[in-house]
């Protein structure tokens, strides 16, 4: 099976390559990778270290990708002659439009999610929004920057696969084929608002995912063709674009031959994800936004957290925040109107002891202000006014007392909010830990 001029293996190679910063170079693919060989002519972690710097892949992974690209170029020299004709690097989106020597056969590769919290939050916003900011940016790139091209092939891994599908729906007349690797689906809002376009785009879209991947199962798929392929058995490999290369075999035409059925765990996770989205559908705009922020913080933190610390350092705090956000007696319901302040943290880590100490400090300040108010009132009674100064002094000191009383009340409310929030998070985080130990 080919997608335009490109095979599945070539599109997977480009979906991997776009994670590596050198992908935006104007040189050809062959020219880009050539300088990174070691003295023996091989690609090693040491020889490609500079190319890997600042990207989302390890040097070992980059060496694997370069080696696979080199082998494919040997079989198809035209693949090595591709070069970047248009690039996008903004708003957590990287996209590269590659073309041949005569500016022909355009193929656009979208990078998967970067490691930032905003990028991961955008993924979860896609569960509730018709379009996310990142999707709109990708759509604008294809519509405007790639306006001169027709019969475009689009591809990408993970969020890159989602973006490839998105631009296919939004640009019916420009795109001839889309291959999404481990790419997630779309919200009901998106499908409802783009119903006719989705039906027209679906036959052009092929979804290829690891049989045990846990991202392609999210939300509602729109592909006309679904393929599941081999992958590493460990959870760490389940969503790796590199293991899609290393764990699979390809025929002489560069297409997958190691097809498999979707794993039972992936099917179960898919059902759970659907239930979670359904449960949150009535949470309101603020609740959905908070959920996206919490989950975005969680995943971006998990990417840099040692495996043995994931449970206590990421999962429990995240579940604690989610429970606190969506329980009926959540802090916001009780205090927001009076305090006029948000109380759901956008940060993953919450030092509840420090929060409780802050509440005590606020309460101490409130008591001091009440004492100051009493002192001002005594001063008013003890001062010997002249007739000419009495009215002015009474008004000024009276205003001070009123202001201090207002400040005292607001600090009291703030102290209560902070204390209650601390108690809620402590309780919910404890419940999350108990749930994981069950």
C-alpha positions as CSV (number, residue, x, y, z in Angstrom):
1,X,0.0,0.0,0.0
2,X,1.4,3.4,-0.9
3,X,0.2,6.8,0.1
4,X,0.9,9.1,-2.8
5,X,4.5,8.4,-3.7
6,X,5.5,7.3,-0.2
7,X,5.4,4.0,1.6
8,X,4.4,3.4,5.2
9,X,8.0,2.9,6.2
10,X,9.0,6.2,4.6
11,X,6.2,8.1,6.3
12,X,7.1,6.5,9.7
13,X,10.7,7.5,9.1
14,X,9.7,11.1,8.5
15,X,7.4,11.0,11.6
16,X,10.4,10.0,13.6
17,X,12.8,12.4,11.9
18,X,10.6,15.4,12.7
19,X,11.3,14.9,16.4
20,X,15.0,15.7,15.7
21,X,15.9,19.4,15.5
22,X,18.0,19.0,12.3
23,X,14.8,18.0,10.5
24,X,14.2,21.7,9.5
25,X,17.5,22.0,7.6
26,X,17.2,23.0,4.0
27,X,19.7,20.3,2.9
28,X,18.4,16.9,1.6
29,X,17.7,14.1,4.0
30,X,20.8,12.3,2.7
31,X,23.0,15.4,3.2
32,X,21.6,15.9,6.7
33,X,22.4,12.5,8.1
34,X,25.7,12.0,6.3
35,X,28.0,14.0,8.7
36,X,26.8,12.0,11.7
37,X,28.5,8.8,10.8
38,X,31.4,7.6,13.0
39,X,34.8,6.8,11.4
40,X,33.5,3.3,10.5
41,X,30.6,4.7,8.6
42,X,28.0,3.8,11.2
43,X,25.6,5.8,13.2
44,X,26.2,5.6,17.0
45,X,24.9,7.5,20.0
46,X,28.2,9.3,20.2
47,X,28.4,10.2,16.5
48,X,24.8,11.6,16.5
49,X,24.9,13.3,19.9
50,X,25.0,16.8,18.4
51,X,22.0,16.1,16.2
52,X,20.1,14.8,19.2
53,X,20.8,17.9,21.4
54,X,17.7,19.8,22.3
55,X,15.3,17.3,20.8
56,X,12.9,14.8,22.4
57,X,14.8,11.7,21.4
58,X,17.8,10.1,23.1
59,X,21.0,9.9,21.1
60,X,20.5,6.1,20.9
61,X,17.1,6.6,19.3
62,X,18.5,9.2,16.9
63,X,21.1,6.7,15.8
64,X,18.4,4.1,15.2
65,X,16.4,6.5,13.1
66,X,19.4,7.7,11.0
67,X,20.4,4.1,10.4
68,X,16.9,3.2,9.2
69,X,16.8,6.2,7.0
70,X,20.2,5.3,5.5
71,X,19.0,1.8,4.6
72,X,15.8,3.2,3.1
73,X,17.7,5.7,1.0
74,X,19.9,2.9,-0.3
75,X,16.7,1.1,-1.5
76,X,15.0,4.3,-2.8
77,X,17.5,7.1,-3.6
78,X,14.6,9.5,-4.3
79,X,13.7,9.4,-0.6
80,X,17.1,10.8,0.3
81,X,16.7,13.7,-2.1
82,X,13.7,15.2,-0.1
83,X,14.4,18.5,1.5
84,X,12.4,21.0,3.7
85,X,10.5,23.5,1.5
86,X,8.3,24.9,4.3
87,X,8.7,24.7,8.1
88,X,6.7,25.7,11.2
89,X,8.1,26.0,14.7
90,X,5.8,27.8,17.0
91,X,2.9,27.4,19.5
92,X,4.2,24.0,20.5
93,X,3.9,22.8,16.9
94,X,6.7,21.6,14.6
95,X,5.8,20.8,11.0
96,X,7.9,20.3,7.9
97,X,6.8,20.2,4.3
98,X,9.3,18.1,2.4
99,X,9.5,18.1,-1.4
100,X,11.6,16.5,-4.1
101,X,14.4,18.3,-6.1
102,X,11.8,20.0,-8.4
103,X,9.6,21.1,-5.6
104,X,7.2,18.2,-6.3
105,X,5.6,15.4,-4.3
106,X,4.9,17.3,-1.1
107,X,4.7,15.4,2.2
108,X,4.1,17.2,5.5
109,X,5.2,15.6,8.8
110,X,3.9,16.9,12.1
111,X,5.9,16.3,15.3
112,X,4.2,14.6,18.2
113,X,3.6,16.4,21.6
114,X,6.7,18.1,23.0
115,X,7.5,17.8,26.7
116,X,5.8,21.1,27.8
117,X,2.8,21.2,30.1
118,X,0.9,23.4,27.6
119,X,1.4,20.9,24.8
120,X,0.0,18.1,26.9
121,X,-2.9,20.2,28.2
122,X,-3.8,20.9,24.6
123,X,-4.2,17.1,24.0
124,X,-6.8,16.9,26.8
125,X,-8.5,20.1,25.7
126,X,-9.1,18.2,22.4
127,X,-11.6,16.0,24.4
128,X,-13.9,18.9,24.9
129,X,-13.2,21.5,22.2
130,X,-14.1,21.6,18.6
131,X,-10.6,22.9,17.8
132,X,-7.5,23.5,20.0
133,X,-4.9,26.2,19.6
134,X,-2.3,23.7,18.3
135,X,-4.7,22.2,15.8
136,X,-5.6,25.7,14.5
137,X,-1.9,26.5,14.1
138,X,-1.3,23.3,12.2
139,X,-4.3,24.0,10.0
140,X,-3.1,27.5,9.2
141,X,0.4,26.2,8.2
142,X,-1.1,23.8,5.7
143,X,-3.6,26.2,4.4
144,X,-1.3,29.2,4.0
145,X,2.3,28.1,4.0
146,X,1.6,25.1,1.8
147,X,-0.9,26.9,-0.4
148,X,1.1,26.3,-3.6
149,X,0.9,22.5,-3.3
150,X,-1.7,20.0,-4.2
151,X,-2.0,16.2,-3.6
152,X,-0.2,16.6,-0.3
153,X,0.5,13.6,1.8
154,X,0.4,14.2,5.6
155,X,1.7,12.1,8.5
156,X,2.8,12.3,12.1
157,X,3.2,10.3,15.3
158,X,1.0,10.7,18.4
159,X,-0.3,14.3,18.5
160,X,1.4,14.7,15.1
161,X,-0.9,11.9,13.8
162,X,-3.9,13.8,15.3
163,X,-2.8,17.0,13.5
164,X,-2.3,15.1,10.2
165,X,-5.9,13.9,10.5
166,X,-7.2,17.3,11.5
167,X,-5.7,19.1,8.5
168,X,-7.0,16.4,6.2
169,X,-10.5,17.1,7.4
170,X,-10.0,20.9,7.1
171,X,-8.3,20.8,3.7
172,X,-10.3,18.4,1.6
173,X,-9.0,19.8,-1.8
174,X,-5.3,19.9,-0.8
175,X,-4.6,16.5,0.7
176,X,-4.5,13.1,-1.1
177,X,-3.6,10.8,1.8
178,X,-3.0,10.8,5.5
179,X,-1.1,8.2,7.6
180,X,-1.4,8.7,11.4
181,X,0.9,6.7,13.7
182,X,-0.5,6.2,17.2
183,X,-2.6,9.4,16.7
184,X,-5.6,10.1,19.0
185,X,-9.1,10.8,17.8
186,X,-11.4,13.8,18.2
187,X,-14.1,15.2,20.4
188,X,-17.8,14.8,19.7
189,X,-17.9,18.6,19.2
190,X,-15.4,18.4,16.4
191,X,-17.1,15.5,14.6
192,X,-20.5,17.1,15.0
193,X,-19.4,20.5,13.6
194,X,-17.4,18.9,10.7
195,X,-19.7,15.9,10.0
196,X,-19.7,16.1,6.2
197,X,-15.9,16.9,6.0
198,X,-15.1,14.0,8.3
199,X,-17.1,11.6,6.0
200,X,-15.2,12.9,2.9
201,X,-11.8,12.8,4.7
202,X,-12.2,9.3,6.3
203,X,-11.3,7.2,3.2
204,X,-8.0,9.2,2.9
205,X,-6.9,8.5,6.5
206,X,-5.0,5.3,7.5
207,X,-4.4,4.9,11.3
208,X,-1.4,2.7,12.1
209,X,-0.8,2.0,15.8
210,X,1.1,-0.3,18.0
211,X,-1.2,-3.1,19.1
212,X,-0.6,-2.1,22.8
213,X,-0.6,1.7,22.3
214,X,-2.5,3.8,24.8
215,X,-2.9,7.1,22.9
216,X,-4.6,6.1,19.6
217,X,-7.5,4.8,21.7
218,X,-8.4,8.2,23.1
219,X,-11.5,10.0,21.8
220,X,-13.4,9.1,18.6
221,X,-11.4,7.8,15.6
222,X,-12.2,9.0,12.1
223,X,-9.9,6.9,10.0
224,X,-11.2,4.8,7.1
225,X,-8.5,2.2,7.7
226,X,-7.1,0.9,11.0
227,X,-4.0,-1.3,11.2
228,X,-2.3,-2.6,14.4
229,X,1.3,-3.7,14.3
230,X,4.0,-5.2,16.5
231,X,5.6,-3.4,19.4
232,X,7.8,-3.8,22.5
233,X,6.0,-5.5,25.4
234,X,6.9,-3.0,28.1
235,X,4.8,-0.1,29.0
236,X,7.7,2.3,28.2
237,X,7.7,1.0,24.6
238,X,3.9,1.1,24.1
239,X,3.9,4.7,22.6
240,X,7.3,4.9,21.1
241,X,7.7,6.0,17.5
242,X,11.2,4.4,17.5
243,X,9.9,0.9,18.5
244,X,7.4,1.1,15.7
245,X,10.6,1.0,13.5
246,X,12.6,-1.5,15.4
247,X,9.9,-4.1,16.3
248,X,8.3,-4.3,12.8
249,X,9.2,-5.7,9.4
250,X,8.5,-4.2,6.1
251,X,8.1,-5.8,2.6
252,X,10.0,-4.8,-0.5
253,X,7.6,-1.9,-1.0
254,X,8.2,-0.5,2.5
255,X,4.9,-1.5,4.0
256,X,4.2,-3.2,7.3
257,X,4.1,-7.0,7.3
258,X,3.9,-7.6,11.1
259,X,0.2,-6.9,11.6
260,X,-1.5,-7.8,14.9
261,X,-4.8,-7.5,16.6
262,X,-5.4,-4.7,19.1
263,X,-4.4,-5.8,22.7
264,X,-7.2,-6.5,25.3
265,X,-5.6,-3.9,27.6
266,X,-5.8,-1.2,24.9
267,X,-9.4,-2.0,24.3
268,X,-10.1,-1.8,28.1
269,X,-8.3,1.6,28.3
270,X,-10.3,2.8,25.4
271,X,-13.5,2.0,27.2
272,X,-12.2,3.7,30.4
273,X,-11.2,6.8,28.4
274,X,-14.7,7.1,26.9
275,X,-16.2,6.8,30.4
276,X,-13.9,9.5,31.8
277,X,-14.8,11.9,29.0
278,X,-18.5,11.2,29.4
279,X,-18.3,11.8,33.2
280,X,-16.6,15.2,32.6
281,X,-19.0,16.3,29.9
282,X,-21.2,18.0,32.5
283,X,-18.4,19.6,34.4
284,X,-18.7,23.0,32.7
285,X,-16.0,24.9,30.8
286,X,-14.0,25.8,33.9
287,X,-14.0,22.2,35.2
288,X,-12.8,20.9,31.8
289,X,-10.1,23.5,31.6
290,X,-8.9,22.6,35.1
291,X,-8.9,18.9,34.2
292,X,-6.8,19.6,31.0
293,X,-4.3,21.7,33.1
294,X,-4.0,19.0,35.7
295,X,-3.5,16.2,33.3
296,X,-1.1,18.3,31.2
297,X,1.0,19.1,34.3
298,X,0.9,15.4,35.2
299,X,2.2,14.0,32.0
300,X,4.9,16.7,31.4
301,X,6.1,16.0,35.0
302,X,6.0,12.2,34.5
303,X,8.4,12.6,31.5
304,X,11.2,13.8,33.9
305,X,10.3,11.9,37.1
306,X,12.2,8.7,38.0
307,X,10.0,5.6,37.5
308,X,10.1,4.7,41.2
309,X,8.8,8.2,42.1
310,X,5.9,8.3,39.6
311,X,3.3,7.0,42.0
312,X,3.9,9.4,44.9
313,X,5.3,12.3,42.9
314,X,2.9,12.4,39.9
315,X,-0.1,10.0,40.0
316,X,-1.3,10.6,43.6
317,X,-1.1,14.4,43.4
318,X,-2.8,14.4,40.0
319,X,-5.6,12.1,41.2
320,X,-5.9,14.2,44.3
321,X,-6.4,17.3,42.3
322,X,-8.9,15.6,40.0
323,X,-10.9,14.3,43.0
324,X,-10.9,17.7,44.7
325,X,-11.9,19.4,41.4
326,X,-15.0,17.3,40.7
327,X,-16.4,16.2,44.1
328,X,-19.7,17.8,45.1
329,X,-18.2,19.6,48.1
330,X,-15.2,21.0,46.1
331,X,-13.7,24.2,47.4
332,X,-14.9,26.3,44.6
333,X,-18.5,25.6,45.2
334,X,-18.3,26.7,48.8
335,X,-16.1,29.7,48.6
336,X,-15.7,31.2,45.1
337,X,-18.5,33.8,45.2
338,X,-17.5,35.1,48.6
339,X,-13.7,35.0,48.0
340,X,-13.8,35.8,44.3
341,X,-10.6,33.8,43.8
342,X,-9.6,30.5,42.1
343,X,-8.6,27.7,44.5
344,X,-7.8,24.9,42.1
345,X,-4.0,24.8,41.5
346,X,-2.6,24.7,38.0
347,X,0.6,23.2,39.3
348,X,1.0,19.5,39.9
349,X,2.9,19.6,43.1
350,X,1.2,21.0,46.2
351,X,3.0,21.3,49.6
352,X,-0.1,21.0,51.8
353,X,2.0,21.7,54.9
354,X,3.2,25.0,53.5
355,X,-0.4,25.9,52.4
356,X,-1.7,25.2,55.9
357,X,1.1,27.4,57.3
358,X,0.2,30.2,55.0
359,X,-3.4,29.9,56.2
360,X,-2.2,30.3,59.8
361,X,-0.1,33.3,58.8
362,X,-3.1,34.9,57.2
363,X,-5.2,34.3,60.3
364,X,-2.4,35.9,62.4
365,X,-2.4,39.0,60.2
366,X,-6.2,39.2,60.5
367,X,-6.0,39.2,64.3
368,X,-3.3,42.0,64.2
369,X,-5.6,44.1,61.9
370,X,-8.5,43.7,64.3
371,X,-6.2,44.8,67.1
372,X,-5.1,47.8,65.0
373,X,-8.7,48.7,64.4
374,X,-9.4,48.6,68.1
375,X,-6.4,50.9,68.7
376,X,-7.7,53.4,66.1
377,X,-11.1,53.4,67.7
378,X,-9.5,54.2,71.1
379,X,-7.5,57.0,69.6
380,X,-10.7,58.5,68.2
381,X,-12.2,58.5,71.7
382,X,-9.1,59.9,73.5
383,X,-8.2,62.8,71.1
384,X,-9.3,66.2,72.2
385,X,-10.8,67.7,69.1
386,X,-11.3,71.4,68.3
387,X,-14.7,72.1,66.7
388,X,-13.0,72.9,63.4
389,X,-11.0,69.7,63.3
390,X,-13.5,67.2,64.7
391,X,-15.5,66.6,61.6
392,X,-12.5,66.0,59.4
393,X,-10.7,63.8,62.0
394,X,-13.8,61.7,62.6
395,X,-14.4,61.2,58.9
396,X,-10.7,60.2,58.3
397,X,-10.4,57.9,61.3
398,X,-13.9,56.4,60.6
399,X,-12.8,55.6,57.0
400,X,-9.7,53.9,58.3
401,X,-11.7,51.7,60.7
402,X,-14.1,50.7,57.9
403,X,-11.2,49.9,55.5
404,X,-9.5,47.8,58.2
405,X,-12.7,45.9,58.8
406,X,-13.1,45.1,55.1
407,X,-9.5,44.0,54.9
408,X,-10.0,41.8,58.0
409,X,-13.1,40.2,56.6
410,X,-11.4,39.5,53.2
411,X,-8.3,38.0,54.9
412,X,-10.5,35.9,57.1
413,X,-12.3,34.5,54.0
414,X,-8.9,34.0,52.2
415,X,-7.5,32.2,55.3
416,X,-10.6,29.9,55.3
417,X,-10.3,29.2,51.6
418,X,-6.6,28.3,51.9
419,X,-7.1,26.1,54.9
420,X,-10.1,24.3,53.4
421,X,-8.2,23.8,50.1
422,X,-5.2,22.3,52.0
423,X,-7.5,19.9,53.9
424,X,-9.3,18.9,50.7
425,X,-6.1,18.2,48.7
426,X,-4.6,16.3,51.7
427,X,-7.7,14.1,51.9
428,X,-8.0,13.5,48.2
429,X,-4.3,12.7,47.7
430,X,-4.6,10.2,50.5
431,X,-7.6,8.6,48.9
432,X,-5.7,8.4,45.6
433,X,-2.8,6.6,47.2
434,X,-5.2,4.2,49.0
435,X,-6.9,3.6,45.6
436,X,-3.6,2.7,44.0
437,X,-2.8,0.3,46.9
438,X,-6.1,-1.4,46.6
